[in-house]
């Protein structure tokens, strides 16, 4: 939790209290006094210890034991990289680390703080300027730990163990990594479970429904979820400033081009970090960039449809992604809502039957209707119905008099939402029609697509299938007008 910095707060007093009283319980770090850490004019009293802090600290100390001295910590802006400093401080001072420095020099942009713990157990925090002679002396000693936190101030040349914590958009950070051949780790974006746990313990004033709405819109960026924005918020708890900034990014044509063909990581996060997030592997190494949220992916596809559809084949040629999934669904809904096209179809009931036949999409003069779980039509529709952009609707994407449709770019798409499907099947049976579920796939998936299994709404446990529901696969080529 963050509290406005008071001029009367003394960092040495806070540091002494931190060493004596700080503890971690159920992933929350507590201290009787405020933590000895001025962060952007705020001080902190409690904070959530992420699993990545624990894991990367162990990786860090293991590399130090092997003689490595230069390290980088990065990740999407706003995921809590700076807070890792407090966790390092806690582990070192509580004797929970094999590495035991005598001083920790902390640099936040242009400010330098030296945390000193002498043999007489005297604890002091001193401020220094960059050009003081002491700086050059202390940073050449092996028993100093030098931590740079921020994007503005360049690091001072040092012989001691150095950890540079920064967003990937910093030129100084990238130069440090390259020149020192530094070991680099990335923190992932937050999961919804992490955000809920943090909110329950540190930000109880934030309504849970606001947390969920912000997460659905912005993804797992703690800064956007928890920051004490002094701003107007809408009825869903979205701060006006965040909404305005995101609106600008979504309408930025350069940003959209970067979605299609991401440039170097450095350039990406100078401009569009609200649209793209860094995805890390199990070892906290950089894996790739991905779209921040389903909401953002959907908005990009809708607002820049012509440009995105011209690059749909590019998306489909790679691994399935949130963008390719949304774009293919939006493209499919446009084709199916107009109708009048012939598509190749296969019956999935018999795995040995690979023969295809043509199916003609019914033409519609009526406008498309949107529906959700609680607004399923009471009778079989005479027009094209598509689901709202609602991830809690797992069963199908659209309904027409011809059947139910599920758009997918994956080779497998388990059938979920059985109770919803049963309601829709009843609409067809009431009209003496056979319920049909059509999986609509791009060309490269058509010939190999198989009958799909029925699973629970969450997890992968099999459930009893709906016997009367027949499965088919439709080929939707790219470029149909």
LOLOPA-959102 format. One record per residue (C-alpha): residue number from 1; x, y, z. Coordinates in pm, 1 decimal. Layout:
N
{pt NUM; {X; Y; Z}} ...
//
This chain:
481
{pt 1; {0.0; 0.0; 0.0}} {pt 2; {128.7; 349.0; -86.1}} {pt 3; {107.6; 656.0; 134.0}} {pt 4; {207.3; 1013.8; 52.6}} {pt 5; {561.7; 1091.3; 163.4}} {pt 6; {594.9; 1316.7; 467.4}} {pt 7; {894.1; 1547.1; 503.1}} {pt 8; {929.9; 1437.4; 866.6}} {pt 9; {988.3; 1075.3; 774.4}} {pt 10; {1346.8; 979.0; 837.9}} {pt 11; {1482.5; 703.3; 617.1}} {pt 12; {1731.9; 587.9; 880.0}} {pt 13; {1454.4; 543.7; 1137.4}} {pt 14; {1247.1; 354.5; 882.1}} {pt 15; {1550.7; 146.4; 787.1}} {pt 16; {1617.2; 50.3; 1149.9}} {pt 17; {1253.4; -45.7; 1198.5}} {pt 18; {1256.7; -241.0; 874.4}} {pt 19; {1550.7; -453.0; 987.1}} {pt 20; {1394.0; -516.4; 1327.7}} {pt 21; {1026.2; -558.2; 1246.2}} {pt 22; {963.3; -638.6; 880.2}} {pt 23; {820.0; -982.6; 810.4}} {pt 24; {639.9; -1169.8; 535.2}} {pt 25; {319.1; -1362.7; 595.8}} {pt 26; {101.0; -1515.2; 325.5}} {pt 27; {293.3; -1329.8; 54.3}} {pt 28; {241.5; -988.6; 220.6}} {pt 29; {537.8; -794.6; 360.7}} {pt 30; {457.7; -589.9; 671.2}} {pt 31; {648.1; -336.4; 880.3}} {pt 32; {546.5; -128.3; 1184.5}} {pt 33; {694.7; 181.8; 1027.0}} {pt 34; {691.5; 279.3; 662.5}} {pt 35; {941.4; 99.0; 443.7}} {pt 36; {1271.5; 284.7; 389.4}} {pt 37; {1200.7; 346.2; 25.0}} {pt 38; {1092.4; 674.9; -136.6}} {pt 39; {920.9; 582.8; -464.3}} {pt 40; {793.2; 870.2; -678.3}} {pt 41; {708.6; 1081.3; -369.5}} {pt 42; {540.3; 787.5; -197.1}} {pt 43; {639.6; 557.0; 83.7}} {pt 44; {516.6; 204.5; 127.7}} {pt 45; {396.8; 14.9; 433.8}} {pt 46; {275.8; -317.6; 294.5}} {pt 47; {325.9; -485.4; -38.0}} {pt 48; {252.3; -812.6; -212.1}} {pt 49; {547.1; -1046.3; -267.4}} {pt 50; {504.2; -1198.0; -612.1}} {pt 51; {628.2; -1547.4; -689.3}} {pt 52; {857.1; -1401.5; -955.4}} {pt 53; {1037.4; -1197.7; -684.0}} {pt 54; {1109.7; -1517.5; -491.6}} {pt 55; {1217.5; -1712.5; -798.3}} {pt 56; {1435.4; -1443.3; -954.3}} {pt 57; {1604.4; -1368.5; -620.9}} {pt 58; {1707.7; -1734.5; -599.9}} {pt 59; {1835.0; -1719.9; -958.4}} {pt 60; {2022.8; -1398.4; -878.3}} {pt 61; {2201.4; -1532.7; -569.5}} {pt 62; {2289.4; -1856.4; -749.6}} {pt 63; {2456.8; -1659.8; -1030.3}} {pt 64; {2639.7; -1439.6; -778.5}} {pt 65; {2781.7; -1751.6; -612.6}} {pt 66; {2917.4; -1856.4; -953.0}} {pt 67; {3100.6; -1524.3; -989.8}} {pt 68; {2856.4; -1333.5; -1210.5}} {pt 69; {2840.3; -960.0; -1132.2}} {pt 70; {2610.1; -780.7; -1378.0}} {pt 71; {2234.5; -835.7; -1397.9}} {pt 72; {1929.1; -681.9; -1559.5}} {pt 73; {1565.3; -699.1; -1449.1}} {pt 74; {1303.4; -583.6; -1698.6}} {pt 75; {942.2; -634.5; -1801.0}} {pt 76; {633.6; -452.3; -1917.0}} {pt 77; {608.0; -103.5; -1760.5}} {pt 78; {389.6; -110.2; -1449.8}} {pt 79; {431.2; -472.9; -1337.4}} {pt 80; {616.1; -387.0; -1014.5}} {pt 81; {982.5; -416.0; -1108.9}} {pt 82; {1086.2; -140.4; -868.8}} {pt 83; {930.9; -322.7; -574.2}} {pt 84; {1185.0; -599.7; -623.5}} {pt 85; {1438.3; -371.9; -453.5}} {pt 86; {1247.1; -396.2; -125.5}} {pt 87; {1239.8; -773.1; -149.8}} {pt 88; {1616.6; -783.4; -212.0}} {pt 89; {1669.0; -553.5; 86.8}} {pt 90; {1454.3; -777.9; 306.3}} {pt 91; {1629.5; -1101.6; 208.3}} {pt 92; {1977.7; -955.2; 247.4}} {pt 93; {1913.6; -786.2; 582.2}} {pt 94; {1728.1; -1081.1; 732.2}} {pt 95; {2024.0; -1307.1; 661.3}} {pt 96; {1826.8; -1513.2; 411.2}} {pt 97; {2087.5; -1475.2; 139.8}} {pt 98; {2430.1; -1631.3; 94.1}} {pt 99; {2539.4; -1295.9; -47.7}} {pt 100; {2594.2; -1049.8; 238.7}} {pt 101; {2699.2; -701.8; 120.1}} {pt 102; {2798.9; -433.4; 371.1}} {pt 103; {2641.3; -152.7; 170.1}} {pt 104; {2359.6; -127.4; -80.3}} {pt 105; {2382.2; 172.0; -312.9}} {pt 106; {2040.3; 242.9; -457.4}} {pt 107; {2002.6; 474.4; -756.6}} {pt 108; {1658.4; 596.4; -857.8}} {pt 109; {1709.5; 811.1; -1167.1}} {pt 110; {1927.7; 1096.6; -1034.2}} {pt 111; {1900.0; 1021.0; -659.6}} {pt 112; {2145.2; 799.2; -472.3}} {pt 113; {2076.9; 637.9; -134.1}} {pt 114; {2336.7; 430.4; 48.2}} {pt 115; {2202.3; 174.3; 294.9}} {pt 116; {2488.8; 98.3; 533.9}} {pt 117; {2496.7; -175.4; 798.4}} {pt 118; {2823.3; -170.2; 993.0}} {pt 119; {2980.2; -436.4; 1215.7}} {pt 120; {2844.3; -247.5; 1519.2}} {pt 121; {2492.9; -311.1; 1384.2}} {pt 122; {2454.4; 59.3; 1315.8}} {pt 123; {2200.7; 117.5; 1039.2}} {pt 124; {2222.2; 436.9; 834.7}} {pt 125; {2071.7; 566.2; 512.0}} {pt 126; {2266.8; 849.0; 347.3}} {pt 127; {2192.4; 1051.4; 36.4}} {pt 128; {2464.9; 1126.1; -215.1}} {pt 129; {2500.2; 1312.9; -540.7}} {pt 130; {2636.8; 1147.9; -851.3}} {pt 131; {2967.5; 1334.3; -859.1}} {pt 132; {3078.8; 1288.4; -497.9}} {pt 133; {3413.6; 1111.5; -464.6}} {pt 134; {3258.6; 861.0; -224.1}} {pt 135; {3048.2; 721.6; -506.4}} {pt 136; {3348.0; 607.1; -708.7}} {pt 137; {3507.1; 454.9; -399.2}} {pt 138; {3211.7; 253.8; -271.8}} {pt 139; {3112.8; 121.8; -614.5}} {pt 140; {3454.9; -35.2; -667.0}} {pt 141; {3430.0; -249.9; -352.3}} {pt 142; {3330.5; -614.8; -374.5}} {pt 143; {3111.9; -593.1; -63.0}} {pt 144; {2878.5; -332.9; -220.8}} {pt 145; {2554.3; -415.3; -398.0}} {pt 146; {2464.5; -149.1; -655.8}} {pt 147; {2100.6; -133.4; -766.8}} {pt 148; {1990.2; 103.3; -1043.1}} {pt 149; {1614.9; 154.2; -1061.8}} {pt 150; {1463.6; 364.5; -1336.1}} {pt 151; {1487.2; 476.3; -1695.6}} {pt 152; {1652.0; 818.0; -1664.4}} {pt 153; {1983.3; 804.5; -1479.4}} {pt 154; {2271.1; 619.6; -1643.1}} {pt 155; {2469.9; 379.6; -1422.2}} {pt 156; {2810.5; 467.3; -1280.6}} {pt 157; {3097.3; 240.8; -1383.1}} {pt 158; {3145.6; -15.2; -1106.6}} {pt 159; {3330.4; -332.7; -1013.4}} {pt 160; {3075.4; -447.2; -759.5}} {pt 161; {2769.1; -662.2; -813.3}} {pt 162; {2520.6; -449.0; -1006.7}} {pt 163; {2150.0; -499.8; -1072.3}} {pt 164; {1986.0; -267.7; -1326.1}} {pt 165; {1604.9; -263.1; -1293.5}} {pt 166; {1435.7; -90.3; -1585.3}} {pt 167; {1166.8; -99.1; -1849.7}} {pt 168; {1300.2; -226.9; -2183.7}} {pt 169; {1255.5; 116.6; -2343.0}} {pt 170; {1563.9; 258.4; -2169.2}} {pt 171; {1869.3; 315.4; -2389.1}} {pt 172; {2092.3; 313.5; -2080.1}} {pt 173; {1951.0; -23.8; -1977.7}} {pt 174; {2005.6; -186.9; -2316.7}} {pt 175; {2357.4; -43.6; -2332.8}} {pt 176; {2432.4; -181.4; -1985.2}} {pt 177; {2309.6; -528.8; -2082.7}} {pt 178; {2512.3; -536.8; -2404.3}} {pt 179; {2836.9; -386.5; -2271.9}} {pt 180; {2846.8; -605.9; -1961.0}} {pt 181; {2699.9; -921.2; -2115.4}} {pt 182; {2464.3; -907.5; -1820.6}} {pt 183; {2232.1; -1189.3; -1719.4}} {pt 184; {1878.7; -1069.6; -1781.2}} {pt 185; {1540.2; -1172.4; -1640.7}} {pt 186; {1190.0; -1043.2; -1710.8}} {pt 187; {898.5; -1015.3; -1471.2}} {pt 188; {565.9; -1133.3; -1616.5}} {pt 189; {242.3; -937.2; -1607.5}} {pt 190; {17.5; -1016.1; -1311.9}} {pt 191; {-237.6; -1294.4; -1313.5}} {pt 192; {-591.0; -1219.2; -1199.8}} {pt 193; {-535.4; -1436.8; -890.6}} {pt 194; {-227.1; -1232.3; -796.7}} {pt 195; {-419.2; -907.6; -835.9}} {pt 196; {-706.3; -1035.5; -621.6}} {pt 197; {-469.3; -1150.2; -347.2}} {pt 198; {-292.3; -814.0; -349.6}} {pt 199; {-621.0; -625.0; -344.9}} {pt 200; {-757.1; -834.0; -55.0}} {pt 201; {-453.8; -756.1; 161.4}} {pt 202; {-319.0; -420.2; 46.1}} {pt 203; {-589.4; -231.2; -147.1}} {pt 204; {-915.4; -320.9; 23.0}} {pt 205; {-1061.5; 17.0; -67.8}} {pt 206; {-1065.7; -81.5; -434.3}} {pt 207; {-1397.6; -253.0; -516.7}} {pt 208; {-1340.5; -601.1; -655.8}} {pt 209; {-1565.0; -530.4; -953.3}} {pt 210; {-1343.5; -231.2; -1043.1}} {pt 211; {-1037.8; -458.4; -1030.7}} {pt 212; {-1201.5; -704.9; -1269.8}} {pt 213; {-1308.7; -433.1; -1513.6}} {pt 214; {-962.0; -279.1; -1520.6}} {pt 215; {-804.4; -621.3; -1567.8}} {pt 216; {-1034.1; -704.1; -1859.7}} {pt 217; {-948.8; -372.8; -2023.7}} {pt 218; {-576.4; -329.1; -1951.5}} {pt 219; {-452.2; -677.5; -1864.6}} {pt 220; {-225.0; -762.8; -1573.4}} {pt 221; {-56.4; -426.5; -1514.4}} {pt 222; {-61.2; -355.0; -1141.2}} {pt 223; {4.0; 16.3; -1193.7}} {pt 224; {-321.7; 51.4; -1387.5}} {pt 225; {-514.9; -165.8; -1143.2}} {pt 226; {-402.2; -22.7; -807.3}} {pt 227; {-258.7; 323.7; -856.1}} {pt 228; {-432.0; 593.6; -651.9}} {pt 229; {-544.8; 792.1; -956.0}} {pt 230; {-670.1; 1137.6; -857.5}} {pt 231; {-910.4; 1145.1; -1144.8}} {pt 232; {-1269.3; 1092.3; -1243.6}} {pt 233; {-1372.0; 732.1; -1292.6}} {pt 234; {-1661.1; 590.4; -1489.7}} {pt 235; {-1926.3; 358.7; -1347.5}} {pt 236; {-1698.0; 59.7; -1407.3}} {pt 237; {-1410.9; 216.2; -1214.2}} {pt 238; {-1196.8; 305.3; -1515.3}} {pt 239; {-999.0; 628.6; -1452.5}} {pt 240; {-1055.2; 891.0; -1720.0}} {pt 241; {-683.2; 944.1; -1779.0}} {pt 242; {-623.0; 574.4; -1840.7}} {pt 243; {-920.9; 551.3; -2074.1}} {pt 244; {-804.1; 857.5; -2269.1}} {pt 245; {-447.1; 728.9; -2301.8}} {pt 246; {-569.2; 388.9; -2418.5}} {pt 247; {-805.7; 550.7; -2667.9}} {pt 248; {-512.6; 739.6; -2820.7}} {pt 249; {-304.7; 422.3; -2843.1}} {pt 250; {-589.8; 227.3; -3004.5}} {pt 251; {-629.1; 494.5; -3272.4}} {pt 252; {-254.6; 517.1; -3340.3}} {pt 253; {-192.0; 368.6; -3687.1}} {pt 254; {179.5; 329.0; -3616.4}} {pt 255; {96.1; 129.9; -3305.1}} {pt 256; {-131.6; -95.7; -3508.6}} {pt 257; {143.6; -162.5; -3762.7}} {pt 258; {363.2; -265.8; -3470.5}} {pt 259; {96.4; -516.1; -3366.9}} {pt 260; {119.9; -684.1; -3707.8}} {pt 261; {499.0; -681.7; -3726.1}} {pt 262; {647.0; -598.3; -3384.9}} {pt 263; {973.4; -403.6; -3417.4}} {pt 264; {1263.1; -432.8; -3176.9}} {pt 265; {1153.3; -460.3; -2815.6}} {pt 266; {1315.9; -126.3; -2733.5}} {pt 267; {1104.6; 59.0; -2989.2}} {pt 268; {782.9; -120.8; -2897.2}} {pt 269; {787.5; -6.9; -2539.2}} {pt 270; {873.8; 352.0; -2616.2}} {pt 271; {532.5; 391.7; -2775.1}} {pt 272; {270.9; 120.6; -2728.7}} {pt 273; {328.5; -60.3; -2400.4}} {pt 274; {-40.2; -19.3; -2315.3}} {pt 275; {-127.2; -237.9; -2618.1}} {pt 276; {151.9; -497.0; -2602.4}} {pt 277; {283.4; -687.2; -2301.6}} {pt 278; {598.5; -892.4; -2260.2}} {pt 279; {541.2; -1266.5; -2232.0}} {pt 280; {809.7; -1459.3; -2041.1}} {pt 281; {899.9; -1826.6; -2027.3}} {pt 282; {927.6; -2046.1; -1718.0}} {pt 283; {1284.1; -1929.0; -1656.2}} {pt 284; {1180.4; -1561.2; -1664.7}} {pt 285; {1346.7; -1506.7; -1999.8}} {pt 286; {1190.6; -1296.0; -2271.6}} {pt 287; {967.8; -1506.6; -2497.5}} {pt 288; {766.0; -1267.0; -2714.9}} {pt 289; {523.6; -977.1; -2701.1}} {pt 290; {149.4; -1029.7; -2694.4}} {pt 291; {-161.4; -814.1; -2699.5}} {pt 292; {-243.4; -681.5; -2353.1}} {pt 293; {-604.2; -802.4; -2329.0}} {pt 294; {-893.0; -950.0; -2524.2}} {pt 295; {-1062.1; -609.7; -2507.9}} {pt 296; {-764.8; -438.9; -2672.6}} {pt 297; {-735.4; -712.0; -2936.6}} {pt 298; {-1104.0; -678.3; -3020.7}} {pt 299; {-1087.8; -298.0; -3040.5}} {pt 300; {-782.3; -307.2; -3266.8}} {pt 301; {-953.8; -550.8; -3502.5}} {pt 302; {-1274.8; -345.3; -3516.9}} {pt 303; {-1117.0; 0.8; -3549.2}} {pt 304; {-855.1; -101.7; -3805.2}} {pt 305; {-1047.5; -377.6; -3978.5}} {pt 306; {-933.1; -312.1; -4336.4}} {pt 307; {-566.3; -293.8; -4242.5}} {pt 308; {-582.9; -593.6; -4011.0}} {pt 309; {-776.5; -809.9; -4254.6}} {pt 310; {-516.6; -738.3; -4522.5}} {pt 311; {-262.8; -897.2; -4286.8}} {pt 312; {-484.0; -1180.4; -4161.9}} {pt 313; {-281.2; -1437.7; -4352.5}} {pt 314; {29.6; -1315.1; -4169.0}} {pt 315; {-137.9; -1384.1; -3835.6}} {pt 316; {-269.9; -1722.6; -3943.9}} {pt 317; {73.8; -1825.3; -4066.3}} {pt 318; {216.4; -1809.2; -3715.2}} {pt 319; {114.2; -1960.1; -3385.3}} {pt 320; {-246.6; -1888.1; -3281.5}} {pt 321; {-268.4; -1568.2; -3078.1}} {pt 322; {-526.3; -1345.7; -2917.2}} {pt 323; {-510.5; -1116.6; -3221.9}} {pt 324; {-553.4; -1394.5; -3479.2}} {pt 325; {-841.2; -1540.8; -3277.9}} {pt 326; {-1029.4; -1211.3; -3252.9}} {pt 327; {-954.7; -1104.8; -3607.8}} {pt 328; {-1067.9; -1435.6; -3755.7}} {pt 329; {-1389.7; -1424.5; -3551.3}} {pt 330; {-1468.5; -1067.3; -3657.7}} {pt 331; {-1389.2; -1151.2; -4020.3}} {pt 332; {-1606.6; -1462.9; -4001.1}} {pt 333; {-1899.8; -1279.3; -3847.9}} {pt 334; {-1891.2; -1025.7; -4131.8}} {pt 335; {-1893.5; -1299.0; -4396.7}} {pt 336; {-2162.5; -1508.8; -4227.1}} {pt 337; {-2388.9; -1214.9; -4137.3}} {pt 338; {-2410.2; -1120.5; -4506.9}} {pt 339; {-2433.7; -1478.8; -4630.9}} {pt 340; {-2459.1; -1576.9; -4995.9}} {pt 341; {-2123.0; -1760.5; -5005.6}} {pt 342; {-2036.6; -2123.2; -5071.2}} {pt 343; {-1795.4; -2288.1; -4828.1}} {pt 344; {-1641.9; -2633.7; -4810.2}} {pt 345; {-1778.2; -2849.4; -4529.5}} {pt 346; {-1691.6; -3184.4; -4368.9}} {pt 347; {-1900.4; -3405.9; -4141.0}} {pt 348; {-1699.7; -3477.6; -3823.6}} {pt 349; {-1914.6; -3762.6; -3698.5}} {pt 350; {-1716.0; -4021.6; -3896.6}} {pt 351; {-1339.4; -3978.8; -3851.2}} {pt 352; {-1268.0; -4197.4; -4153.8}} {pt 353; {-1477.0; -3981.2; -4385.3}} {pt 354; {-1259.0; -3703.4; -4528.1}} {pt 355; {-1489.9; -3614.2; -4815.9}} {pt 356; {-1607.4; -3254.3; -4828.4}} {pt 357; {-1916.8; -3096.8; -4975.2}} {pt 358; {-2033.2; -2740.5; -5033.8}} {pt 359; {-2270.0; -2554.7; -4808.5}} {pt 360; {-2441.5; -2230.1; -4907.4}} {pt 361; {-2459.8; -1958.8; -4640.6}} {pt 362; {-2807.9; -1816.1; -4608.8}} {pt 363; {-2845.8; -1450.2; -4710.3}} {pt 364; {-2984.1; -1206.7; -4454.0}} {pt 365; {-3162.7; -877.7; -4511.2}} {pt 366; {-3215.0; -813.9; -4140.7}} {pt 367; {-2942.9; -654.0; -3926.0}} {pt 368; {-2727.6; -872.5; -3702.2}} {pt 369; {-2847.7; -915.1; -3343.6}} {pt 370; {-2613.6; -947.7; -3044.9}} {pt 371; {-2689.6; -1181.5; -2757.4}} {pt 372; {-2543.8; -1307.7; -2429.8}} {pt 373; {-2611.3; -1603.2; -2204.5}} {pt 374; {-2908.9; -1430.4; -2045.3}} {pt 375; {-3051.1; -1303.3; -2377.0}} {pt 376; {-3057.1; -1622.6; -2581.9}} {pt 377; {-3351.7; -1596.4; -2825.5}} {pt 378; {-3668.6; -1774.9; -2713.9}} {pt 379; {-3730.3; -1914.0; -3062.4}} {pt 380; {-3508.3; -2016.0; -3350.4}} {pt 381; {-3385.9; -1688.4; -3505.0}} {pt 382; {-3469.1; -1590.8; -3861.1}} {pt 383; {-3157.7; -1371.6; -3887.8}} {pt 384; {-2791.1; -1390.4; -3786.8}} {pt 385; {-2719.4; -1367.0; -3412.5}} {pt 386; {-2366.2; -1317.9; -3281.2}} {pt 387; {-2248.2; -1317.3; -2922.0}} {pt 388; {-2139.3; -996.9; -2754.0}} {pt 389; {-1769.3; -957.8; -2678.4}} {pt 390; {-1808.4; -1158.5; -2359.4}} {pt 391; {-1551.5; -1415.6; -2252.3}} {pt 392; {-1795.7; -1574.7; -2007.9}} {pt 393; {-1985.2; -1718.6; -2307.7}} {pt 394; {-1773.5; -2025.8; -2393.1}} {pt 395; {-2012.8; -2231.2; -2606.3}} {pt 396; {-2061.4; -2067.0; -2947.7}} {pt 397; {-1994.5; -1744.3; -3137.0}} {pt 398; {-2308.2; -1718.5; -3350.9}} {pt 399; {-2648.2; -1868.9; -3437.6}} {pt 400; {-2845.5; -1867.1; -3761.9}} {pt 401; {-3133.7; -2078.8; -3893.8}} {pt 402; {-2864.3; -2309.1; -4037.6}} {pt 403; {-2699.3; -2392.1; -3706.3}} {pt 404; {-2451.3; -2280.2; -3442.5}} {pt 405; {-2105.5; -2148.7; -3533.6}} {pt 406; {-1775.7; -2150.2; -3346.5}} {pt 407; {-1485.3; -1962.4; -3508.2}} {pt 408; {-1141.1; -2094.5; -3417.0}} {pt 409; {-784.2; -2077.2; -3546.1}} {pt 410; {-675.5; -2369.0; -3326.6}} {pt 411; {-647.2; -2734.3; -3425.1}} {pt 412; {-844.8; -2823.0; -3112.9}} {pt 413; {-1137.4; -2636.7; -2960.6}} {pt 414; {-1305.2; -2833.1; -2677.0}} {pt 415; {-1678.8; -2774.5; -2640.7}} {pt 416; {-1768.4; -2591.8; -2318.8}} {pt 417; {-2082.3; -2433.0; -2179.1}} {pt 418; {-2297.3; -2745.9; -2206.2}} {pt 419; {-2604.1; -2596.2; -2036.2}} {pt 420; {-2608.1; -2302.0; -2275.9}} {pt 421; {-2570.4; -2536.7; -2571.6}} {pt 422; {-2864.5; -2745.9; -2453.7}} {pt 423; {-3084.4; -2434.7; -2451.5}} {pt 424; {-2982.2; -2347.2; -2806.7}} {pt 425; {-3025.0; -2706.8; -2925.7}} {pt 426; {-3383.5; -2695.5; -2798.7}} {pt 427; {-3457.1; -2403.2; -3033.3}} {pt 428; {-3370.4; -2624.4; -3331.7}} {pt 429; {-3551.8; -2931.5; -3200.5}} {pt 430; {-3866.8; -2725.4; -3141.9}} {pt 431; {-3864.0; -2654.9; -3516.9}} {pt 432; {-3796.0; -3021.4; -3601.2}} {pt 433; {-3444.1; -2931.7; -3712.5}} {pt 434; {-3128.2; -3124.1; -3632.6}} {pt 435; {-2897.4; -2917.8; -3406.7}} {pt 436; {-2567.7; -2861.7; -3587.6}} {pt 437; {-2245.7; -2711.5; -3453.9}} {pt 438; {-2014.5; -2580.1; -3726.7}} {pt 439; {-1649.2; -2517.0; -3639.7}} {pt 440; {-1531.5; -2245.8; -3878.8}} {pt 441; {-1156.6; -2267.2; -3941.5}} {pt 442; {-895.1; -2118.7; -4177.4}} {pt 443; {-786.6; -2324.5; -4477.8}} {pt 444; {-475.6; -2477.1; -4319.7}} {pt 445; {-684.4; -2633.0; -4038.9}} {pt 446; {-973.2; -2762.6; -4250.7}} {pt 447; {-852.4; -3105.8; -4366.2}} {pt 448; {-706.3; -3213.6; -4029.8}} {pt 449; {-974.8; -3077.1; -3796.2}} {pt 450; {-1138.8; -3354.1; -3589.5}} {pt 451; {-1452.8; -3404.2; -3385.8}} {pt 452; {-1420.9; -3210.1; -3060.0}} {pt 453; {-1467.1; -3336.5; -2705.2}} {pt 454; {-1709.6; -3198.5; -2446.9}} {pt 455; {-1542.2; -3062.8; -2131.5}} {pt 456; {-1644.3; -2871.6; -1821.1}} {pt 457; {-1670.1; -2494.1; -1823.2}} {pt 458; {-1324.9; -2477.2; -1664.5}} {pt 459; {-1045.2; -2732.7; -1676.9}} {pt 460; {-1017.0; -3020.9; -1920.6}} {pt 461; {-1225.9; -3292.6; -1755.9}} {pt 462; {-1455.0; -3466.5; -2003.3}} {pt 463; {-1830.8; -3446.3; -1957.4}} {pt 464; {-2116.2; -3627.5; -2125.8}} {pt 465; {-2170.2; -3505.2; -2478.3}} {pt 466; {-2498.0; -3383.3; -2624.6}} {pt 467; {-2595.8; -3680.3; -2838.4}} {pt 468; {-2826.5; -3493.8; -3075.7}} {pt 469; {-2569.4; -3221.2; -3152.6}} {pt 470; {-2386.5; -3301.4; -3477.8}} {pt 471; {-2043.6; -3153.1; -3547.5}} {pt 472; {-1916.5; -3017.4; -3879.5}} {pt 473; {-1616.1; -2813.2; -3991.1}} {pt 474; {-1636.6; -2527.1; -4243.0}} {pt 475; {-1342.3; -2386.6; -4438.5}} {pt 476; {-1331.8; -2005.6; -4437.7}} {pt 477; {-1062.7; -1885.3; -4682.0}} {pt 478; {-901.4; -1545.4; -4630.6}} {pt 479; {-1013.0; -1276.2; -4873.1}} {pt 480; {-1382.6; -1350.1; -4925.8}} {pt 481; {-1557.9; -1024.5; -5008.1}} 
//
